[in-house]
Amino acid sequence: MLRGTVAIVGRPNVGKSTIFNRLIGQRKSIVDDTPGVTRDRIYGEVEWLTQSFRLIDTGGIQIENQDFGDEINMQVDIAIEEADVILFVTSAIEGVTSDDVAIARKLQKSKKPIVLAVNKTDNEALQMMQYDFYQLALGDPMVVSGAHGIGFGDVLDKIMDLLPEKAIEPYEGITSFCCIGRPNVGKSSLVNAILKEDRVIVSDVEGTTRDAIDTPFTYNDQEYMIIDTAGIRKRGKIYENIEKYSILRALSAIDRSNVALFLIDGEKGIRDQDKHVAGLAHEAGKGVIIVYNKWDTVEKDEKTMHKIEQKIRNEFVYLSYAPIVFVSAKTHQKVNQLIPLIDEVHDACCLRVPTNVLNDVILDAQMINPPKPHNGRQLRIYYAAQVGVEPPTIVLFVNDPELFHFSYKRYLENKLREAFMFTGTPIHIIARQRA
């Protein structure tokens, strides 16, 4: 589980992106090779000493129509708002600049934990420059070299000391779900529609919300938490127009959720940014429901729904497991279908398959369609075991993981979906060499 979020801030050309890439490169988890998932370069996960945190490179957030100083200030504002710890990067070559001082003063006012890194300390003389940075009054400067990988162990140790003790987890004992999507697709309207449904009681117990956008409620005697990513605390055209900023907001909501409702604007159709946002929930291993909103505004005949479903399946191949619901948050059309479907998807995310039954399905699948030989060698699957849920995670013990081709992995996933009710949840299948 993630311990929290760290944001990298600093002037241009101090090496923020180099440090970002260096830290992300330390991650040892399996890279998702699912076709069609669009990745965004400004965030990633860093794993250190069996724990992990999300890293944001604010230098990748471009604010159009802003002068140089305003853009730096905006990036610092985003870091302050989104991060649990801030990694402030400076340059030993240029020394302390007026911009460094201005950023330091702003960070001090935020009261957020700060790690001060002096980058580009590639020789002993430059390393001595660290002492000049004590004037920023941000604690002990830490010497690093993004180009050569120097000093990052100490930086990561300090970051881990400053991050919240408890990992970010979905709410315990209740089903939590979030509404994600690009701006103005109707996320807040859908939240309001769900909360106004009959038999829904909004909790007024103090201390039950972690954020102004997390709302507990009861439906048919079951407790839920709805998380609306539309809540941006600092309003303004700049914030509302930053595509990547809205993606950062979605990430924190997905972390706390069991299921993600991915909204598409029925008026404007599918846009490129939709693929960014949908990919977040898929990569996080969350249950996904595709909600085609503003259905009341679409001119349609008896074939329209089928055509749109086909287009969604073609554009979001990696979400082939996700059910599609056509709703209108404005008129409440079919909104009452969402809670039962959320329950169904959450149950699927938590489904555990008995080991003997799982192995029977894998064995039958191999008999129907054996793996094709590769360079004269053939994949052999000896045993299967489910090792986790949310998402269901299955380990296959094989003769050589390199022989486990993606196409055969996809075939086995389809067979598992045919055999079990894995509605709306991704399935992680991992090949490991038998000891």
CORUR-V203241 format. One record per residue. RES is the residue in one letter. OMEGA is omega in whole degrees, -180 to 180 (999 if undefined). NEAR is the number of other C-alpha atoms within 10 Angstrom. Layout:
{{RES,OMEGA,NEAR} {RES,OMEGA,NEAR}}
This chain:
{{M,-179,13} {L,177,17} {R,-178,18} {G,-175,22} {T,176,24} {V,178,28} {A,176,27} {I,177,24} {V,178,28} {G,178,26} {R,172,21} {P,173,14} {N,174,12} {V,177,20} {G,-179,20} {K,-177,25} {S,177,20} {T,178,17} {I,177,21} {F,-179,23} {N,179,16} {R,-178,18} {L,178,21} {I,-180,17} {G,179,13} {Q,-178,12} {R,-175,15} {K,-177,12} {S,-176,9} {I,178,7} {V,179,8} {D,-178,10} {D,-179,8} {T,179,14} {P,173,9} {G,179,15} {V,-180,20} {T,-179,16} {R,179,14} {D,-171,14} {R,-171,14} {I,178,20} {Y,177,23} {G,179,19} {E,177,20} {V,179,23} {E,-179,18} {W,178,16} {L,176,8} {T,177,7} {Q,-176,12} {S,174,18} {F,176,22} {R,180,20} {L,179,23} {I,174,27} {D,-177,24} {T,177,25} {G,178,22} {G,180,15} {I,-177,19} {Q,178,16} {I,-176,19} {E,174,10} {N,177,9} {Q,176,12} {D,-170,9} {F,-177,10} {G,180,10} {D,-179,12} {E,177,18} {I,180,23} {N,-180,18} {M,179,18} {Q,177,24} {V,177,25} {D,180,17} {I,179,20} {A,-179,24} {I,-177,22} {E,-171,15} {E,-167,19} {A,169,20} {D,177,21} {V,180,23} {I,175,26} {L,-177,23} {F,-175,24} {V,176,25} {T,-177,29} {S,177,27} {A,-178,26} {I,-177,16} {E,-179,11} {G,-179,15} {V,179,19} {T,179,12} {S,177,9} {D,176,15} {D,-180,19} {V,-179,15} {A,179,12} {I,-180,18} {A,-179,20} {R,179,14} {K,180,15} {L,178,21} {Q,-180,14} {K,-177,9} {S,-177,12} {K,177,9} {K,175,16} {P,-175,19} {I,171,22} {V,-178,23} {L,-179,26} {A,175,25} {V,-174,29} {N,177,29} {K,177,22} {T,-171,23} {D,175,18} {N,-174,9} {E,-179,8} {A,179,11} {L,178,18} {Q,178,19} {M,-180,12} {M,-177,19} {Q,-175,24} {Y,177,14} {D,-173,12} {F,173,24} {Y,-180,13} {Q,178,11} {L,176,18} {A,179,13} {L,-180,17} {G,-176,12} {D,175,14} {P,-179,22} {M,-176,20} {V,177,26} {V,170,27} {S,179,23} {G,-178,23} {A,-175,14} {H,176,11} {G,-178,14} {I,169,16} {G,-173,17} {F,177,18} {G,179,13} {D,179,13} {V,-179,18} {L,176,17} {D,-179,12} {K,178,14} {I,-180,20} {M,178,20} {D,-175,10} {L,-179,16} {L,178,19} {P,-177,15} {E,-175,10} {K,178,10} {A,176,14} {I,-180,16} {E,173,14} {P,179,19} {Y,-177,15} {E,172,8} {G,179,8} {I,177,14} {T,178,20} {S,178,26} {F,-178,28} {C,174,27} {C,-179,25} {I,-179,33} {G,-180,27} {R,-178,26} {P,173,18} {N,174,13} {V,178,22} {G,-178,23} {K,-179,27} {S,178,19} {S,179,18} {L,176,24} {V,180,20} {N,179,15} {A,179,18} {I,-177,20} {L,180,19} {K,179,13} {E,176,13} {D,177,10} {R,177,12} {V,179,16} {I,179,16} {V,-178,15} {S,174,14} {D,180,11} {V,-179,8} {E,176,6} {G,-178,7} {T,179,12} {T,177,15} {R,-174,9} {D,-179,11} {A,-177,11} {I,177,18} {D,-175,20} {T,176,20} {P,176,20} {F,-180,19} {T,179,16} {Y,-178,17} {N,177,10} {D,176,10} {Q,-179,10} {E,-180,16} {Y,171,20} {M,179,24} {I,-174,23} {I,-176,29} {D,-178,25} {T,-177,25} {A,-173,23} {G,176,16} {I,-172,16} {R,-180,10} {K,-176,12} {R,177,9} {G,-176,9} {K,-177,8} {I,-179,15} {Y,-174,17} {E,-177,15} {N,179,13} {I,-178,15} {E,-176,16} {K,177,23} {Y,179,20} {S,177,21} {I,177,22} {L,179,18} {R,-180,17} {A,-178,25} {L,-177,18} {S,178,17} {A,179,23} {I,179,27} {D,-174,20} {R,-172,20} {S,168,22} {N,-175,29} {V,177,29} {A,170,30} {L,-179,26} {F,-174,25} {L,172,28} {I,-180,26} {D,-179,21} {G,179,21} {E,-174,15} {K,178,10} {G,-175,14} {I,178,17} {R,-179,12} {D,-178,10} {Q,177,16} {D,-178,21} {K,175,18} {H,-173,20} {V,180,25} {A,-180,27} {G,180,22} {L,-178,22} {A,179,27} {H,-178,23} {E,179,15} {A,179,14} {G,-179,23} {K,171,25} {G,-176,31} {V,170,29} {I,178,26} {I,-177,20} {V,178,27} {Y,-172,25} {N,-180,28} {K,-180,24} {W,-179,22} {D,-178,17} {T,-175,11} {V,172,14} {E,-170,8} {K,170,10} {D,-175,7} {E,-179,7} {K,-173,8} {T,-177,11} {M,180,14} {H,180,10} {K,180,11} {I,177,16} {E,179,16} {Q,180,11} {K,178,13} {I,-180,19} {R,179,16} {N,-177,13} {E,-177,17} {F,-177,18} {V,-177,14} {Y,177,18} {L,-178,23} {S,-179,16} {Y,-172,19} {A,175,23} {P,180,16} {I,178,18} {V,177,20} {F,-175,22} {V,168,23} {S,178,22} {A,-178,23} {K,-178,17} {T,-178,12} {H,180,18} {Q,177,16} {K,177,13} {V,-179,21} {N,176,14} {Q,-170,12} {L,-176,16} {I,176,15} {P,180,11} {L,175,16} {I,177,22} {D,-179,16} {E,-179,16} {V,179,26} {H,177,25} {D,180,20} {A,179,22} {C,-176,28} {C,-175,17} {L,173,19} {R,-179,16} {V,177,14} {P,-173,10} {T,-179,12} {N,179,11} {V,179,12} {L,-179,19} {N,176,19} {D,-179,13} {V,180,18} {I,179,19} {L,178,17} {D,-180,12} {A,179,17} {Q,179,16} {M,179,10} {I,-176,8} {N,-179,12} {P,176,14} {P,179,20} {K,179,14} {P,177,10} {H,-176,12} {N,177,7} {G,180,6} {R,-177,10} {Q,177,15} {L,174,19} {R,178,17} {I,-175,22} {Y,-170,14} {Y,178,17} {A,178,23} {A,174,17} {Q,-174,19} {V,-180,10} {G,176,15} {V,-179,17} {E,2,21} {P,173,22} {P,-176,21} {T,-174,18} {I,178,20} {V,175,16} {L,177,22} {F,-169,19} {V,178,20} {N,180,18} {D,-179,16} {P,-180,17} {E,180,12} {L,-177,19} {F,-176,22} {H,-179,13} {F,-178,11} {S,179,10} {Y,174,17} {K,180,16} {R,177,14} {Y,180,15} {L,177,18} {E,179,18} {N,178,14} {K,177,15} {L,179,17} {R,177,15} {E,-174,11} {A,-173,12} {F,-176,14} {M,179,15} {F,-178,24} {T,170,21} {G,-179,27} {T,170,31} {P,175,27} {I,177,24} {H,178,18} {I,-175,18} {I,177,15} {A,177,19} {R,-180,16} {Q,-180,13} {R,-178,13} {A,999,6}}
